Amino acid sequence: MFAITPDRIQRDEVVVMQRETVDDLPHIQQLWPAFEQLVGLRGRIVGEPPQLYEQIGPGMTQLAESAEVDESRPLVEYYRRHTEIELWGPV
């Protein structure tokens, strides 16, 4: 299946946030607000690819400047659709 043999890598242990639910839209929609609350800040960018992707870096910078971001936690890009991305910053 792979064009080349996969490499085995080792990563430092990372703590992640997790919520479990049934894999269908009504259950996911019910869970989503609680997850957003855990994340902290939220910004949205819209446009057409590839220009949309060029807005991610500056958008994350602007989001981080709007509050004290917890740098020990990851920033998240949530692709709502191909023309809309939510940027999340943990606080």
TIVO-2410 file (N, C-alpha, C; in nm, 3 decimals):
# residues 91
REC num residu      c1      c2      c3 atome chaine
REC   1      M   0.082  -0.119   0.000     N      A
REC   1      M   0.000   0.000   0.000    CA      A
REC   1      M   0.086   0.126   0.000     C      A
REC   2      F   0.193   0.132   0.085     N      A
REC   2      F   0.279   0.250   0.090    CA      A
REC   2      F   0.381   0.245  -0.022     C      A
REC   3      A   0.422   0.361  -0.071     N      A
REC   3      A   0.525   0.367  -0.175    CA      A
REC   3      A   0.661   0.327  -0.119     C      A
REC   4      I   0.685   0.355   0.010     N      A
REC   4      I   0.809   0.314   0.077    CA      A
REC   4      I   0.770   0.257   0.213     C      A
REC   5      T   0.862   0.186   0.275     N      A
REC   5      T   0.837   0.130   0.407    CA      A
REC   5      T   0.823   0.244   0.508     C      A
REC   6      P   0.718   0.243   0.589     N      A
REC   6      P   0.701   0.350   0.689    CA      A
REC   6      P   0.815   0.352   0.789     C      A
REC   7      D   0.853   0.471   0.834     N      A
REC   7      D   0.956   0.486   0.937    CA      A
REC   7      D   0.891   0.476   1.074     C      A
REC   8      R   0.961   0.413   1.167     N      A
REC   8      R   0.916   0.409   1.305    CA      A
REC   8      R   0.975   0.531   1.375     C      A
REC   9      I   0.890   0.610   1.438     N      A
REC   9      I   0.936   0.730   1.508    CA      A
REC   9      I   0.893   0.723   1.653     C      A
REC  10      Q   0.955   0.804   1.735     N      A
REC  10      Q   0.919   0.811   1.875    CA      A
REC  10      Q   0.893   0.957   1.910     C      A
REC  11      R   0.785   0.982   1.979     N      A
REC  11      R   0.746   1.118   2.018    CA      A
REC  11      R   0.743   1.129   2.169     C      A
REC  12      D   0.767   1.250   2.218     N      A
REC  12      D   0.750   1.275   2.360    CA      A
REC  12      D   0.603   1.257   2.396     C      A
REC  13      E   0.579   1.214   2.518     N      A
REC  13      E   0.442   1.195   2.564    CA      A
REC  13      E   0.370   1.330   2.568     C      A
REC  14      V   0.246   1.331   2.521     N      A
REC  14      V   0.167   1.453   2.516    CA      A
REC  14      V   0.032   1.427   2.581     C      A
REC  15      V  -0.010   1.518   2.666     N      A
REC  15      V  -0.143   1.508   2.726    CA      A
REC  15      V  -0.241   1.575   2.630     C      A
REC  16      V  -0.353   1.509   2.602     N      A
REC  16      V  -0.453   1.564   2.511    CA      A
REC  16      V  -0.589   1.570   2.579     C      A
REC  17      M  -0.675   1.658   2.527     N      A
REC  17      M  -0.813   1.662   2.573    CA      A
REC  17      M  -0.893   1.564   2.490     C      A
REC  18      Q  -0.982   1.494   2.552     N      A
REC  18      Q  -1.061   1.396   2.478    CA      A
REC  18      Q  -1.203   1.392   2.534     C      A
REC  19      R  -1.296   1.384   2.445     N      A
REC  19      R  -1.435   1.359   2.479    CA      A
REC  19      R  -1.482   1.250   2.386     C      A
REC  20      E  -1.560   1.156   2.436     N      A
REC  20      E  -1.610   1.048   2.352    CA      A
REC  20      E  -1.760   1.062   2.336     C      A
REC  21      T  -1.807   1.022   2.218     N      A
REC  21      T  -1.950   1.023   2.189    CA      A
REC  21      T  -1.977   0.928   2.074     C      A
REC  22      V  -2.103   0.905   2.047     N      A
REC  22      V  -2.144   0.824   1.934    CA      A
REC  22      V  -2.107   0.898   1.805     C      A
REC  23      D  -2.062   0.825   1.705     N      A
REC  23      D  -2.016   0.887   1.580    CA      A
REC  23      D  -2.133   0.913   1.486     C      A
REC  24      D  -2.218   1.007   1.527     N      A
REC  24      D  -2.323   1.056   1.437    CA      A
REC  24      D  -2.345   1.204   1.468     C      A
REC  25      L  -2.399   1.276   1.372     N      A
REC  25      L  -2.408   1.421   1.380    CA      A
REC  25      L  -2.482   1.472   1.503     C      A
REC  26      P  -2.599   1.422   1.539     N      A
REC  26      P  -2.668   1.476   1.657    CA      A
REC  26      P  -2.585   1.466   1.785     C      A
REC  27      H  -2.518   1.354   1.806     N      A
REC  27      H  -2.436   1.338   1.926    CA      A
REC  27      H  -2.314   1.430   1.923     C      A
REC  28      I  -2.251   1.442   1.808     N      A
REC  28      I  -2.135   1.530   1.795    CA      A
REC  28      I  -2.176   1.675   1.818     C      A
REC  29      Q  -2.288   1.717   1.761     N      A
REC  29      Q  -2.335   1.854   1.782    CA      A
REC  29      Q  -2.366   1.881   1.929     C      A
REC  30      Q  -2.415   1.782   1.999     N      A
REC  30      Q  -2.445   1.798   2.141    CA      A
REC  30      Q  -2.316   1.814   2.221     C      A
REC  31      L  -2.212   1.745   2.183     N      A
REC  31      L  -2.085   1.749   2.254    CA      A
REC  31      L  -2.002   1.873   2.222     C      A
REC  32      W  -2.015   1.925   2.102     N      A
REC  32      W  -1.926   2.029   2.052    CA      A
REC  32      W  -1.918   2.153   2.141     C      A
REC  33      P  -2.026   2.210   2.192     N      A
REC  33      P  -2.014   2.331   2.276    CA      A
REC  33      P  -1.927   2.309   2.399     C      A
REC  34      A  -1.935   2.194   2.462     N      A
REC  34      A  -1.851   2.166   2.579    CA      A
REC  34      A  -1.703   2.161   2.539     C      A
REC  35      F  -1.674   2.105   2.423     N      A
REC  35      F  -1.536   2.100   2.376    CA      A
REC  35      F  -1.485   2.241   2.346     C      A
REC  36      E  -1.566   2.323   2.280     N      A
REC  36      E  -1.526   2.460   2.252    CA      A
REC  36      E  -1.498   2.537   2.380     C      A
REC  37      Q  -1.576   2.513   2.483     N      A
REC  37      Q  -1.555   2.578   2.611    CA      A
REC  37      Q  -1.419   2.541   2.670     C      A
REC  38      L  -1.377   2.416   2.654     N      A
REC  38      L  -1.248   2.372   2.703    CA      A
REC  38      L  -1.133   2.440   2.629     C      A
REC  39      V  -1.151   2.466   2.502     N      A
REC  39      V  -1.044   2.519   2.420    CA      A
REC  39      V  -1.012   2.662   2.457     C      A
REC  40      G  -1.110   2.749   2.467     N      A
REC  40      G  -1.085   2.887   2.505    CA      A
REC  40      G  -1.124   2.985   2.398     C      A
REC  41      L  -1.028   3.035   2.320     N      A
REC  41      L  -1.053   3.137   2.220    CA      A
REC  41      L  -1.091   3.075   2.086     C      A
REC  42      R  -1.173   3.147   2.010     N      A
REC  42      R  -1.211   3.095   1.879    CA      A
REC  42      R  -1.217   3.210   1.780     C      A
REC  43      G  -1.158   3.190   1.665     N      A
REC  43      G  -1.165   3.285   1.555    CA      A
REC  43      G  -1.198   3.209   1.429     C      A
REC  44      R  -1.253   3.280   1.332     N      A
REC  44      R  -1.293   3.212   1.209    CA      A
REC  44      R  -1.237   3.289   1.090     C      A
REC  45      I  -1.182   3.214   0.995     N      A
REC  45      I  -1.137   3.274   0.870    CA      A
REC  45      I  -1.214   3.208   0.756     C      A
REC  46      V  -1.243   3.287   0.654     N      A
REC  46      V  -1.317   3.236   0.538    CA      A
REC  46      V  -1.249   3.283   0.410     C      A
REC  47      G  -1.268   3.207   0.305     N      A
REC  47      G  -1.210   3.241   0.176    CA      A
REC  47      G  -1.196   3.117   0.090     C      A
REC  48      E  -1.131   3.134  -0.019     N      A
REC  48      E  -1.109   3.022  -0.112    CA      A
REC  48      E  -0.964   2.975  -0.102     C      A
REC  49      P  -0.944   2.843  -0.103     N      A
REC  49      P  -0.807   2.792  -0.108    CA      A
REC  49      P  -0.743   2.833  -0.241     C      A
REC  50      P  -0.615   2.856  -0.248     N      A
REC  50      P  -0.515   2.844  -0.143    CA      A
REC  50      P  -0.498   2.971  -0.060     C      A
REC  51      Q  -0.562   3.083  -0.099     N      A
REC  51      Q  -0.546   3.206  -0.023    CA      A
REC  51      Q  -0.596   3.190   0.121     C      A
REC  52      L  -0.697   3.108   0.141     N      A
REC  52      L  -0.749   3.084   0.276    CA      A
REC  52      L  -0.639   3.031   0.366     C      A
REC  53      Y  -0.557   2.939   0.315     N      A
REC  53      Y  -0.452   2.879   0.396    CA      A
REC  53      Y  -0.345   2.980   0.437     C      A
REC  54      E  -0.326   3.083   0.355     N      A
REC  54      E  -0.229   3.187   0.386    CA      A
REC  54      E  -0.274   3.272   0.505     C      A
REC  55      Q  -0.402   3.267   0.540     N      A
REC  55      Q  -0.455   3.345   0.652    CA      A
REC  55      Q  -0.438   3.273   0.786     C      A
REC  56      I  -0.403   3.144   0.785     N      A
REC  56      I  -0.397   3.067   0.909    CA      A
REC  56      I  -0.292   3.123   1.004     C      A
REC  57      G  -0.169   3.139   0.958     N      A
REC  57      G  -0.061   3.190   1.045    CA      A
REC  57      G  -0.093   3.326   1.105     C      A
REC  58      P  -0.127   3.427   1.021     N      A
REC  58      P  -0.162   3.557   1.076    CA      A
REC  58      P  -0.286   3.551   1.168     C      A
REC  59      G  -0.380   3.465   1.133     N      A
REC  59      G  -0.500   3.451   1.218    CA      A
REC  59      G  -0.466   3.396   1.355     C      A
REC  60      M  -0.378   3.295   1.359     N      A
REC  60      M  -0.335   3.239   1.488    CA      A
REC  60      M  -0.260   3.345   1.569     C      A
REC  61      T  -0.177   3.424   1.504     N      A
REC  61      T  -0.104   3.530   1.573    CA      A
REC  61      T  -0.201   3.631   1.634     C      A
REC  62      Q  -0.299   3.673   1.557     N      A
REC  62      Q  -0.399   3.768   1.606    CA      A
REC  62      Q  -0.479   3.709   1.722     C      A
REC  63      L  -0.514   3.583   1.712     N      A
REC  63      L  -0.588   3.516   1.817    CA      A
REC  63      L  -0.505   3.512   1.946     C      A
REC  64      A  -0.377   3.477   1.933     N      A
REC  64      A  -0.289   3.468   2.050    CA      A
REC  64      A  -0.266   3.604   2.115     C      A
REC  65      E  -0.271   3.711   2.036     N      A
REC  65      E  -0.252   3.845   2.090    CA      A
REC  65      E  -0.375   3.898   2.162     C      A
REC  66      S  -0.489   3.833   2.145     N      A
REC  66      S  -0.614   3.883   2.204    CA      A
REC  66      S  -0.634   3.838   2.349     C      A
REC  67      A  -0.550   3.744   2.396     N      A
REC  67      A  -0.559   3.696   2.535    CA      A
REC  67      A  -0.431   3.621   2.567     C      A
REC  68      E  -0.413   3.587   2.693     N      A
REC  68      E  -0.296   3.508   2.732    CA      A
REC  68      E  -0.322   3.362   2.699     C      A
REC  69      V  -0.253   3.313   2.598     N      A
REC  69      V  -0.272   3.177   2.549    CA      A
REC  69      V  -0.184   3.081   2.628     C      A
REC  70      D  -0.237   2.964   2.659     N      A
REC  70      D  -0.162   2.859   2.727    CA      A
REC  70      D  -0.072   2.792   2.624     C      A
REC  71      E   0.057   2.829   2.624     N      A
REC  71      E   0.150   2.779   2.523    CA      A
REC  71      E   0.188   2.632   2.541     C      A
REC  72      S   0.147   2.572   2.653     N      A
REC  72      S   0.176   2.430   2.672    CA      A
REC  72      S   0.074   2.342   2.600     C      A
REC  73      R  -0.032   2.404   2.547     N      A
REC  73      R  -0.137   2.329   2.477    CA      A
REC  73      R  -0.136   2.368   2.330     C      A
REC  74      P  -0.181   2.279   2.243     N      A
REC  74      P  -0.173   2.306   2.099    CA      A
REC  74      P  -0.280   2.403   2.050     C      A
REC  75      L  -0.244   2.474   1.944     N      A
REC  75      L  -0.342   2.552   1.867    CA      A
REC  75      L  -0.413   2.453   1.776     C      A
REC  76      V  -0.538   2.481   1.744     N      A
REC  76      V  -0.617   2.388   1.663    CA      A
REC  76      V  -0.674   2.459   1.542     C      A
REC  77      E  -0.665   2.393   1.427     N      A
REC  77      E  -0.733   2.439   1.306    CA      A
REC  77      E  -0.848   2.341   1.282     C      A
REC  78      Y  -0.970   2.392   1.283     N      A
REC  78      Y  -1.087   2.306   1.260    CA      A
REC  78      Y  -1.148   2.345   1.125     C      A
REC  79      Y  -1.142   2.254   1.031     N      A
REC  79      Y  -1.189   2.281   0.895    CA      A
REC  79      Y  -1.339   2.250   0.887     C      A
REC  80      R  -1.419   2.355   0.897     N      A
REC  80      R  -1.565   2.339   0.892    CA      A
REC  80      R  -1.608   2.298   0.751     C      A
REC  81      R  -1.547   2.357   0.652     N      A
REC  81      R  -1.568   2.322   0.511    CA      A
REC  81      R  -1.447   2.375   0.434     C      A
REC  82      H  -1.438   2.352   0.309     N      A
REC  82      H  -1.317   2.389   0.235    CA      A
REC  82      H  -1.297   2.540   0.226     C      A
REC  83      T  -1.399   2.619   0.258     N      A
REC  83      T  -1.388   2.764   0.251    CA      A
REC  83      T  -1.396   2.830   0.390     C      A
REC  84      E  -1.393   2.753   0.497     N      A
REC  84      E  -1.409   2.809   0.631    CA      A
REC  84      E  -1.330   2.727   0.733     C      A
REC  85      I  -1.243   2.796   0.806     N      A
REC  85      I  -1.159   2.732   0.908    CA      A
REC  85      I  -1.177   2.806   1.039     C      A
REC  86      E  -1.201   2.731   1.146     N      A
REC  86      E  -1.202   2.790   1.280    CA      A
REC  86      E  -1.063   2.771   1.339     C      A
REC  87      L  -1.013   2.876   1.403     N      A
REC  87      L  -0.884   2.871   1.470    CA      A
REC  87      L  -0.913   2.876   1.620     C      A
REC  88      W  -0.856   2.783   1.694     N      A
REC  88      W  -0.880   2.777   1.838    CA      A
REC  88      W  -0.748   2.795   1.911     C      A
REC  89      G  -0.752   2.873   2.018     N      A
REC  89      G  -0.635   2.893   2.102    CA      A
REC  89      G  -0.670   2.863   2.247     C      A
REC  90      P  -0.594   2.777   2.314     N      A
REC  90      P  -0.623   2.744   2.452    CA      A
REC  90      P  -0.586   2.858   2.547     C      A
REC  91      V  -0.669   2.882   2.645     N      A
REC  91      V  -0.640   2.985   2.746    CA      A
REC  91      V  -0.634   2.921   2.883     C      A
***
